[in-house]
Amino acid sequence: MKHIILIVTCFMGLTAATAQQVLTPEILWELGRVSPLGITNDGKSILYKVSTPSVEENKSNSKTYSIPVQGGSASEITDTKRLLKDKNLSPDGKYMLTHKAIKIEKINGKDIYPELDKSDVQIYNGLNYRHWDTWNEGNHNHVGFAEVNKVDSFVDIMKDEPYDSPQKPFGGDEDYIWSKDGKSIIYVCKKKSGTAYAISTNTDLYEYNLETKTTKNLTESNLGYDTHPTISPNGELSWLQMKRDGYEADKNDIIVRFKGIDMNLTANWDGTVDSFSWSADGKKIYFLAPVDGTKQLFEVNFPGLTRIAITVRQITSGDFDVTDIVGFSGDKIIVGRTDMNHAKEIFSYDFKKNAWFQITKVNDEIYSKLALPKIEKRYVNTTDGKKMLVWLILPPNFDKTKKYPTLLYCQGGPQGALSQFYSFRWNFSLMASQGYVVVAPNRRGMPGHGVEWNEQISKDWGGQVMDDYLSAIDDAAKESYVDKSRLGAVGASYGGYSVFYLAGIHNKRFKTFISHCGVFNLESMYGTTEEVFFTNWDVGGAYWETNNAAAQKTFNQFNPVKMVNKWDTPMLIIQGGKDYRVPIGQGQEAFQAAQLQGVKSRFIYFPDENHWVLKPQNAIVWQREFFGWLKETL
């Protein structure tokens, strides 16, 4: 009997110990990353891909699975073509839409001077000479079509044009579609090159007629982004549209062209659309949008030319993000869903029962062994009398009688939504699991709190938003469990800029800083970043425009380099060598300024990474250095 009791006791102890595991960088990089592919042609199953990083091999390996729409056991498959309808297949089944890189421009010295074939030089007559993480060598993405099973029959519908479709750097086959009748191809393109390309966001939808071989601009009157062309079940062209040229974070609206009239279905709704999908009957559009620190599912009716009012309605709510619309199954919509403690899985949402059901459970076994952080939502008063949502992420097994070191998280963008996302680098669950309270404010500039809140940050980078940050951390510091002597601030991109700026104004609040690919010197940033439209809009213009009050205020008052003499706090600076959005000089200048002033600092350089860190082993190094610095300085 004593032996039985001993065995049971040991088992209970083992179970308790297992339950007390916490998320580590190594466990984070064991998680499978789910990518929904679609619902099968028979409507019975969902296909999805799972990419699993291999730290040892320094790459990700992926497999494709099928699972019933009602849930159950998943089975691995190797051939998806026969199971999924291919949107790139023409309605008559004869042709496939595709794209390929075509050499258009002579950029390399040996292109211009063939006899100097060993020369290593690139020659440019305008900007856009590099973008995101690659240099322009004269190749452009071109849309075309080919006969089914005859790849060599590719017809380039953009022949000799020095433009890109899909758009660089992130565009894919969502940038082109067949018309309803299959007689034309509609594609997204910004038909500008060189400097004109770098200062504009004016993409348009173009229609290529297969019979006449002519192309026309369908959205010429709109000066901002026109993207995500989609044909409704009834044949109407619909897309996402931003109105203002140069403003990449403008309000994104759903447009439907019906009987020659462009109908803006979300014009009177105070939000911005991420993505959308038509209902099977063509009477509604379901879309995803940020709202109140999350991303949720909405619907808007399509009235045609009737007198029925257009109404936007929020369908889902809760402390999670709806990330993808996969498709529909009866009374259910199939979506991707995530929250700050869980990587994306596939769920169904029942419209009639208002009920969620988790379909895939790729990472459930790993999470079942972990003690996870607690997520709290609060609202903080700002200095201008508004209410600001702030996420608090508390360590696993949180004990309010203890005191915890606390991190202010500064979001990038600057108009990026701070929602219930699950990052594999800036992971709140991981930070909290290492013993830190994380304070994540939905400060000025973020979508999901109305267009006015979203737009306020432009040309005010160091203004109200900095007060918002300080309001958030000061409010959290009132809690008995926050160790006010151990506060840190961390962030990337605009969040990295925020760290550099706070270092000059924080008045001894913070004990340490971490900036990843942060903007440090706005003048050199303006002179080296690739998408100049962004700095023109958000900063206000060029530093040499002495009569431009907005630009001069930004470059002189809101420029971290102007306040570097006030730095007195340890700082970790991280930079990617192939980051052309926030180029390497930003990190180098900040590190040099810190070192020459005797400020404890460290520079971590990833030669082959861009604005992000993507390779598994590099990512592990990033995490270990991140937490090592915090342990050392906080």
C-alpha positions in Angstrom: 0.0 0.0 0.0 2.9 2.3 0.9 4.4 1.7 -2.5 1.1 2.5 -4.3 0.9 5.8 -2.3 4.5 6.6 -3.1 3.9 5.9 -6.9 0.8 8.1 -6.9 2.6 10.9 -5.0 5.5 10.8 -7.4 3.1 10.8 -10.4 1.3 13.8 -9.0 4.6 15.6 -8.3 5.7 14.9 -11.9 2.4 16.2 -13.3 2.7 19.3 -11.2 6.2 19.9 -12.3 5.2 19.3 -15.9 2.4 21.8 -15.6 4.8 24.4 -14.3 6.9 24.5 -17.5 7.0 27.9 -19.1 7.5 29.0 -22.7 11.2 29.4 -23.7 12.7 30.5 -27.0 13.5 26.8 -27.8 9.9 25.7 -27.2 8.6 28.7 -29.2 10.6 27.5 -32.2 9.1 23.9 -31.9 5.6 25.2 -32.6 4.0 24.4 -35.9 2.9 27.3 -38.0 -0.5 26.8 -39.5 -1.4 28.2 -42.9 -5.0 27.5 -44.2 -5.1 26.6 -47.9 -8.9 26.3 -48.4 -12.0 24.1 -48.3 -12.0 21.1 -50.7 -14.2 21.1 -53.7 -16.7 18.7 -52.1 -17.0 21.0 -49.1 -16.1 18.2 -46.6 -12.6 19.0 -45.6 -10.1 21.8 -44.9 -6.6 21.7 -46.3 -3.8 23.4 -44.5 0.0 23.5 -44.3 2.1 23.2 -41.2 5.6 24.7 -41.2 7.8 23.5 -38.4 11.2 25.2 -37.9 14.2 23.0 -37.5 16.8 24.9 -35.5 19.4 22.2 -36.2 18.9 22.4 -40.0 18.3 26.2 -39.8 15.2 26.0 -42.0 11.5 25.2 -41.9 10.0 22.0 -43.1 6.4 21.8 -44.1 3.7 19.2 -44.6 0.1 19.5 -45.9 -2.9 18.0 -44.2 -6.6 17.5 -44.6 -9.1 17.6 -41.8 -12.9 17.3 -41.8 -14.7 20.7 -41.5 -16.4 19.4 -38.4 -13.1 18.5 -36.8 -11.5 15.1 -36.2 -8.3 13.4 -37.2 -6.0 15.1 -39.7 -4.3 13.1 -42.5 -1.2 14.1 -44.5 -1.7 14.6 -48.2 0.8 15.3 -51.0 -1.5 16.4 -53.9 -3.8 19.4 -53.3 -4.5 20.2 -57.0 -7.3 17.7 -57.4 -8.9 18.7 -54.1 -8.9 22.5 -54.3 -10.4 24.7 -56.9 -7.5 26.7 -58.4 -8.5 30.4 -58.7 -5.7 30.8 -61.3 -7.5 28.4 -63.7 -9.5 30.1 -66.4 -13.3 29.5 -66.3 -13.1 27.4 -69.4 -10.2 25.3 -67.9 -7.8 26.1 -70.8 -5.4 28.5 -69.2 -3.5 29.1 -66.0 -2.7 32.5 -64.6 0.8 32.9 -63.3 3.7 35.3 -63.0 7.5 35.3 -63.5 10.4 37.6 -63.2 11.4 39.1 -66.5 14.6 41.0 -67.3 13.5 44.4 -68.5 16.1 47.1 -67.6 19.8 47.3 -68.1 21.2 47.9 -64.7 24.5 46.0 -64.4 27.6 47.3 -66.0 28.0 44.2 -68.2 24.5 44.7 -69.5 25.4 48.1 -70.8 29.0 47.2 -71.7 28.9 43.6 -72.9 32.7 43.6 -73.6 33.3 44.3 -69.8 31.6 41.1 -68.7 33.7 40.8 -65.5 32.6 44.3 -64.3 30.7 44.4 -61.0 28.7 47.6 -61.0 25.1 48.8 -60.9 24.0 52.0 -62.6 20.7 53.8 -61.6 19.0 56.9 -63.0 16.3 57.0 -60.3 15.2 55.8 -56.9 13.7 52.4 -56.2 17.2 51.1 -56.8 16.7 48.8 -53.8 13.5 47.6 -52.0 13.0 45.9 -48.7 16.0 43.5 -48.8 17.0 43.3 -52.5 18.7 45.5 -55.0 17.0 46.2 -58.3 18.9 44.4 -61.0 16.4 45.1 -63.8 14.0 42.1 -63.2 10.3 42.8 -62.8 7.4 40.5 -61.9 5.1 40.1 -64.9 1.6 38.5 -65.0 0.9 36.2 -67.8 -1.1 33.1 -68.8 -0.2 29.7 -70.2 -2.0 26.7 -71.6 -2.7 24.1 -69.0 0.2 21.7 -68.7 2.3 23.8 -71.2 4.5 26.1 -69.1 6.6 27.1 -72.1 3.5 28.7 -73.6 3.6 31.6 -71.2 2.2 34.9 -72.6 3.5 38.0 -70.9 0.6 40.5 -70.7 3.0 43.2 -69.5 5.6 42.8 -72.2 8.5 45.3 -72.0 6.9 47.2 -69.1 9.3 48.2 -66.3 6.7 47.6 -63.6 5.8 44.8 -61.2 2.8 42.7 -60.7 2.6 41.1 -58.2 3.8 44.1 -56.2 7.1 43.9 -54.5 8.1 43.0 -51.9 5.1 41.0 -50.6 2.6 40.6 -53.4 1.5 37.2 -54.6 -1.2 35.7 -56.7 -3.8 37.7 -54.9 -2.7 40.5 -57.2 -4.3 39.0 -60.3 -7.6 37.3 -61.2 -9.7 36.2 -64.1 -12.8 38.1 -65.0 -16.1 36.3 -64.5 -16.3 35.3 -68.2 -12.6 34.5 -68.5 -12.2 36.9 -71.4 -9.9 39.3 -69.5 -7.3 39.4 -66.7 -7.4 41.9 -63.9 -4.2 42.7 -62.1 -2.7 45.2 -59.5 0.2 47.3 -60.6 1.9 50.6 -59.8 2.9 51.7 -63.3 5.6 54.1 -62.1 9.3 53.6 -62.1 12.4 55.1 -60.5 11.9 58.1 -58.3 8.2 58.4 -59.2 7.7 54.8 -57.9 9.4 55.6 -54.6 7.2 58.6 -53.7 3.8 57.1 -54.6 1.3 54.5 -53.4 -0.9 54.8 -56.5 -1.4 51.2 -57.5 -4.3 50.6 -59.9 -6.4 47.7 -61.2 -5.7 47.0 -64.9 -7.7 44.9 -67.2 -6.1 43.0 -70.1 -8.4 41.8 -72.8 -7.3 38.4 -74.2 -9.0 39.0 -77.6 -7.8 42.5 -78.4 -4.6 42.2 -76.4 -5.2 45.7 -75.0 -5.0 47.0 -71.4 -7.1 49.6 -69.7 -6.8 51.2 -66.2 -10.0 50.5 -64.2 -9.2 52.8 -61.3 -7.4 55.7 -62.9 -9.4 58.3 -60.9 -8.2 57.0 -57.5 -4.8 58.2 -56.4 -4.1 55.9 -53.5 -3.8 52.1 -53.2 -6.2 49.9 -55.2 -5.6 46.3 -54.2 -7.1 42.8 -53.7 -9.3 42.5 -56.8 -12.2 40.0 -56.3 -15.1 38.9 -58.4 -18.4 38.5 -56.6 -20.6 35.4 -57.2 -22.7 37.6 -59.5 -19.7 38.9 -61.5 -19.2 42.3 -59.9 -15.6 43.6 -59.5 -14.7 44.5 -55.9 -11.5 45.6 -54.3 -9.9 47.5 -51.4 -9.1 51.1 -51.9 -7.2 53.9 -50.1 -7.8 57.4 -51.4 -4.7 59.4 -50.7 -1.5 59.0 -52.6 1.6 58.5 -50.4 -0.4 57.5 -47.3 0.2 53.7 -46.8 -2.0 53.6 -43.7 -5.0 55.4 -45.1 -8.5 54.1 -44.4 -9.0 50.9 -46.4 -12.5 50.6 -47.9 -14.4 48.0 -49.8 -15.4 49.1 -53.3 -17.9 47.3 -55.5 -18.4 48.3 -59.2 -22.0 47.7 -60.0 -23.6 48.7 -63.3 -20.8 51.3 -63.8 -21.1 52.8 -60.3 -18.4 52.4 -57.7 -20.1 51.8 -54.4 -18.0 52.3 -51.2 -19.6 49.9 -48.7 -17.5 51.0 -45.7 -17.3 54.8 -46.4 -19.4 55.7 -43.3 -17.9 53.1 -41.0 -15.1 54.4 -38.7 -12.5 51.7 -39.3 -10.2 50.2 -41.8 -10.5 46.8 -43.6 -7.7 44.2 -43.7 -9.3 41.6 -46.0 -12.7 40.5 -47.2 -14.7 37.6 -48.8 -18.1 37.4 -50.5 -20.9 35.2 -49.2 -22.0 32.5 -51.6 -25.2 34.3 -52.6 -23.4 37.6 -53.3 -25.6 39.5 -50.8 -23.0 40.1 -48.1 -19.3 40.7 -47.7 -17.5 39.4 -44.6 -14.3 41.2 -43.7 -11.6 41.4 -41.0 -10.7 44.6 -39.3 -8.9 45.8 -36.1 -11.1 46.9 -33.3 -10.4 47.7 -29.6 -7.0 45.9 -29.5 -8.2 42.8 -31.4 -9.0 41.8 -35.0 -12.6 40.7 -35.6 -15.0 39.5 -38.2 -17.5 41.9 -39.6 -20.2 41.8 -42.3 -21.6 44.5 -44.6 -24.6 44.0 -46.9 -24.5 44.7 -50.6 -27.7 46.4 -51.7 -27.1 46.8 -55.4 -29.2 49.8 -56.6 -32.0 49.2 -54.1 -32.9 51.6 -51.4 -31.8 49.2 -48.7 -29.4 50.9 -46.3 -25.8 49.7 -46.2 -25.1 48.4 -42.7 -21.8 47.3 -41.2 -22.1 44.8 -38.3 -19.4 43.3 -36.1 -20.0 39.5 -35.9 -17.4 38.3 -33.4 -15.9 39.7 -30.2 -13.4 38.5 -27.6 -9.8 38.7 -26.6 -8.4 37.1 -29.8 -7.6 37.9 -33.4 -9.4 36.5 -36.4 -6.6 36.3 -38.9 -7.9 34.7 -42.1 -11.2 33.9 -43.8 -10.7 30.4 -45.2 -14.3 29.8 -46.5 -17.8 28.8 -45.7 -19.5 25.5 -44.7 -23.2 25.6 -44.2 -24.0 28.0 -41.4 -20.4 28.3 -40.4 -17.4 30.4 -41.5 -13.9 28.8 -41.3 -11.2 31.2 -40.1 -7.8 31.3 -38.6 -7.6 32.5 -35.0 -4.9 33.4 -32.5 -4.3 35.2 -29.2 -1.3 36.3 -27.3 -0.9 32.9 -25.7 -1.5 30.7 -28.7 -0.2 30.4 -32.3 -2.7 30.3 -35.1 -5.1 27.4 -35.4 -8.2 26.9 -37.7 -11.6 27.5 -36.1 -15.2 27.5 -37.3 -17.7 30.1 -36.2 -21.4 29.1 -36.3 -23.5 32.2 -37.3 -26.8 30.8 -35.9 -25.4 29.5 -32.6 -22.8 32.3 -32.2 -20.4 29.5 -31.2 -16.7 28.8 -31.8 -15.2 25.4 -32.5 -11.5 24.7 -32.7 -10.8 22.4 -35.7 -7.0 22.0 -35.8 -5.0 21.4 -32.7 -1.4 21.4 -34.0 0.2 22.9 -30.9 -2.3 21.8 -28.2 0.1 19.1 -26.8 2.9 21.6 -26.3 0.6 24.2 -24.7 -0.9 21.6 -22.4 2.5 21.3 -20.7 2.9 25.0 -20.1 1.8 27.4 -17.4 0.7 30.3 -19.6 0.6 34.1 -18.8 -2.6 35.9 -17.8 -3.8 38.7 -20.2 -5.5 41.7 -18.8 -7.2 44.6 -20.6 -7.4 48.0 -19.1 -8.1 51.6 -20.1 -5.8 54.4 -19.1 -6.5 58.1 -19.2 -4.2 60.0 -21.6 -2.8 63.5 -21.1 -5.3 64.9 -23.6 -8.4 63.4 -21.8 -8.9 60.3 -23.9 -9.2 56.6 -23.0 -6.4 54.3 -24.2 -6.6 50.6 -24.2 -3.5 48.9 -22.6 -2.8 45.2 -22.6 -1.1 43.8 -19.5 0.6 40.4 -19.8 1.3 38.9 -16.4 3.8 36.1 -15.8 2.6 32.5 -15.4 1.7 31.6 -11.8 1.4 35.3 -11.2 1.6 36.3 -7.5 0.4 39.9 -6.9 2.3 39.9 -3.6 5.6 39.8 -5.5 7.4 42.5 -7.4 8.2 42.0 -11.1 10.5 43.7 -13.6 8.3 45.4 -16.2 8.7 46.1 -19.9 7.0 48.8 -21.9 6.4 47.4 -25.4 6.5 50.0 -28.2 4.7 48.8 -31.4 6.1 49.5 -34.8 4.3 50.7 -37.9 3.8 53.4 -36.7 0.2 52.5 -37.7 0.5 48.7 -37.0 -2.3 47.2 -34.9 -1.4 46.1 -31.4 -3.9 43.3 -31.2 -4.0 39.7 -30.0 -1.3 38.7 -32.4 1.2 35.8 -31.8 4.7 36.8 -33.0 7.6 34.3 -33.1 10.0 37.1 -32.1 8.1 39.9 -30.3 6.2 37.3 -28.3 4.4 38.7 -25.2 3.7 35.2 -23.9 7.5 34.4 -24.0 8.4 37.7 -22.4 6.0 37.2 -19.5 7.1 33.6 -19.2 10.6 34.8 -18.5 9.3 36.7 -15.5 8.4 40.1 -16.9 5.2 42.0 -16.7 4.6 43.4 -20.2 2.7 46.7 -20.7 1.5 47.0 -24.3 -0.4 50.3 -25.0 -2.7 50.9 -28.0 -1.1 54.4 -28.3 -1.9 57.0 -30.9 -1.5 55.9 -34.4 -3.0 52.4 -34.1 -6.0 51.2 -36.1 -9.1 49.8 -34.3 -10.0 52.9 -32.4 -11.4 55.1 -35.1 -9.8 56.9 -38.1 -8.9 60.0 -36.1 -6.9 58.1 -33.5 -5.2 56.2 -36.3 -4.2 59.3 -38.2 -3.1 61.5 -35.3 0.5 60.1 -35.2 1.5 61.3 -38.7 3.8 64.3 -38.5 3.6 64.0 -34.6 6.1 61.1 -34.0 7.5 62.6 -30.8 4.3 64.3 -29.6 1.1 62.9 -28.0 2.2 59.3 -28.7 5.1 59.7 -26.3 2.8 61.0 -23.6 0.6 57.9 -24.3 3.6 55.6 -23.7 4.5 57.4 -20.5 0.8 57.4 -19.3 0.7 53.6 -19.9 3.9 52.8 -18.0 3.1 55.3 -15.2 -0.3 53.8 -14.7 1.1 50.2 -14.5 3.8 51.4 -12.1 1.1 52.2 -9.6 0.5 48.5 -9.2 2.1 46.9 -6.1 3.5 44.0 -8.2 5.4 46.3 -10.6 9.0 47.0 -9.5 9.3 50.7 -10.3 13.1 50.4 -10.0 13.2 47.8 -12.8 11.4 49.2 -15.8 12.6 48.7 -19.4 11.4 49.8 -22.8 11.6 47.7 -26.0 10.5 47.9 -29.6 11.3 47.6 -33.3 11.0 49.9 -36.3 8.9 52.8 -35.2 9.0 51.0 -31.8 12.8 51.2 -32.0 12.5 54.9 -32.8 10.2 55.2 -29.7 12.9 53.6 -27.6 15.6 56.0 -28.9 13.3 59.0 -28.3 12.2 57.9 -24.9 15.9 57.5 -23.9 16.2 61.3 -24.2 13.0 62.2 -22.3 12.2 59.4 -19.8 13.4 61.3 -16.7 15.0 58.2 -15.1 11.9 56.1 -15.4 13.7 53.2 -17.3 16.7 51.1 -16.3 17.3 49.6 -19.8 16.3 49.9 -23.5 16.2 47.6 -26.5 15.8 48.9 -30.0 15.6 46.6 -33.0 16.0 48.2 -36.5 14.9 51.5 -35.0 14.9 54.9 -36.7 17.5 57.1 -35.0 18.5 59.9 -37.3 15.5 61.2 -39.4 17.7 63.1 -41.8 19.9 60.1 -42.8 16.8 57.9 -42.7 15.2 60.2 -45.3 18.3 60.0 -47.4 18.5 56.2 -47.4 15.1 54.6 -46.9 13.5 53.1 -50.1 9.8 53.9 -49.7 10.1 57.7 -49.7 6.3 58.1 -49.8 6.3 56.9 -46.2 8.7 59.5 -44.8 7.1 62.2 -47.0 3.7 61.5 -45.4 4.6 60.6 -41.8 7.5 62.9 -41.2 6.0 65.7 -43.3 8.5 66.1 -46.1 12.2 66.6 -46.8 14.7 68.1 -44.3 15.8 70.8 -46.8 12.3 72.2 -47.0 12.9 75.1 -44.7 9.4 76.6 -45.3 7.7 73.3 -44.4 6.7 73.7 -40.8 5.6 70.1 -40.3 8.8 68.7 -41.6 11.0 71.1 -39.8 9.3 70.3 -36.5 9.8 66.6 -37.0 13.5 66.8 -38.0 14.4 69.2 -35.3 12.0 68.5 -32.4 11.1 64.8 -32.9 14.5 63.6 -34.0 16.2 61.2 -31.5 19.7 62.2 -32.7 19.0 65.7 -31.4 18.6 64.4 -27.8 21.4 61.9 -27.7 23.4 64.0 -25.3 20.7 63.2 -22.7 21.2 59.4 -23.0 22.3 57.9 -19.7 20.7 54.4 -19.7 22.0 51.0 -21.0 20.9 50.2 -24.5 20.9 47.1 -26.7 20.8 48.0 -30.5 19.9 45.3 -33.0 20.2 45.7 -36.8 19.7 43.7 -40.0 22.3 44.1 -42.8 19.6 43.7 -45.5 17.1 46.1 -44.0 16.7 48.8 -46.6 13.5 50.2 -45.0 15.4 51.3 -41.9 19.0 51.0 -43.2 22.0 49.8 -41.2 23.3 53.3 -40.6 20.5 54.0 -38.2 21.7 51.3 -35.8 25.3 52.1 -36.4 24.8 55.8 -35.6 22.9 55.0 -32.4 25.5 52.6 -31.2 28.4 54.9 -32.0 26.7 57.8 -30.1 26.1 55.6 -27.1 29.6 54.2 -27.0 31.4 57.5 -27.5 29.4 58.9 -24.6 30.3 56.0 -22.3 26.7 54.7 -22.2 26.7 50.9 -21.6 25.5 49.5 -25.0 25.7 46.5 -27.3 25.3 46.2 -31.0 24.0 42.9 -32.5 24.3 42.7 -36.3 22.6 40.2 -38.5 24.3 40.5 -41.9 21.8 38.3 -43.8 18.5 39.4 -42.1 16.2 42.2 -43.2 13.8 44.2 -41.1 12.9 40.9 -39.5 14.9 37.9 -38.2 13.7 34.8 -40.1 16.3 32.1 -39.9 15.7 29.7 -36.9 19.3 29.8 -35.4 19.5 33.6 -35.8 16.1 33.9 -34.1 17.3 31.8 -31.2 20.4 34.0 -30.9 18.1 37.1 -31.0 15.9 35.7 -28.1 18.9 34.7 -26.0 20.6 38.1 -26.5 17.3 39.9 -25.8 16.7 38.1 -22.5 20.4 38.0 -21.6 20.5 41.8 -21.9 17.4 42.2 -19.7 18.9 39.9 -17.1 22.2 41.8 -17.2 20.7 45.3 -17.0 17.3 45.0 -15.4 
